[in-house]
Amino acid sequence: MEKGEKDIVYLYSLFFKVLSYVSIFEGIEFLNKKFAIFKPGFTRKTRVELWVFLNFVLSMAAMFIVYLFDEAAWFSYILLGYGVLRTFEIVITQVNILLFDQYRAELKKKKAIRQARDRRDWIAEKALRKKAAYQLVGFRRMTILLIHNFFEIIFWFAVCYLVSAQSFNIDTDIHNPLSQALYISFVTMTTFGQANFGIKDQVSISLIAVQSFIGLVMTLLTFARFVSLLPGITSKDSHENDENQ
C-alpha cells in the first residue's frame, strides 16, 4: 500500500486496534510499563500464557460458584460481567492475531524503511529490509492457547445460562441446572448435538444469537490455525510443482 492510501484492510485494522484496548490484560500491561509491576524476567510471553490459563480455570470455577451458591447473588453478576468482558477480549485478540497483527507490522516496517531512505541512512535501510517484520512465538503454542480460549468462552456462556435459566424452556428430565447450562453452551458454540431447549424471551434469543456468532468466528479461526500447521505437500507432476512455487 502506497503512502497515504487507505483501503478497507487498513480501516478494519485500525478499528480492531482500537477495540483491542478494551482489555483487562492490556490495562495490566499499561500499568506494568508505568510502574514496573513485574520483574524483567517475567516476560510478556509468560504473562500471556499465565493469563490465558488462569482465566480458563476461573471460567470453570465461576460455573460451580454460581451453581452452588445463588444464581441471583451479587457476585454472580460480577462474574457474569467479567465473563462478558473476557469473551470480548478473546474474540478481538484472536481476530487481530489472525488478520491484522502481521499487516500492521508490515506497514510499520515499510514506514521505517521509508524514513531511513529519506535520511539517506542506507545501512539502517538495509538492516530493516533483512529483518522479519512479524514472527509468531510458536504455531503449536498459538493453537493450544486458542483451544483454551474456545472452551473458556463455552464456560463463560454457561454462567450466562445459569443466571438466565428462567429465559429458556427446557425439554428434558435432567434436573441439574449446571449440566443443562453447560449443554446449552456447548451445543450453541459448536452446533454438535441436538438442542433440548426452547427460546422463551428476548434475553434467551440474544444470548443464543451472540454465542452462535462467536462460535462461528472461533471455529473458523481454529480451523485456519490447524490448516496452517499442516505440512506442505508436493506433487510428482513437475508442472503442478512449478505452479505452486
Buried (B, 14 or more C-beta within 10 A) or exposed (E): EEEEEEEEEBEBBEEBBEBBEEBEBEEBBEEBEEEEEBEEEEEEEEBBBEBBBEBBEBBBEBBEBBBEEEBEEEEBEEBBEBBBBBBBBBBBBBBBBBBBBBBBBEBEBBEBBEEBEEEEEEEBBEEBEEEEBEEEEEEEEBBBBBBBBBBBBBBBBBBBBBBBBEBBEBEEEEEEBBEBBBBBBBBBBEEEEEEBBEBBEEBBEBBBEBBEEBBEBBBEBBEEBEEEEEEEEEEEEEEEEEEEE
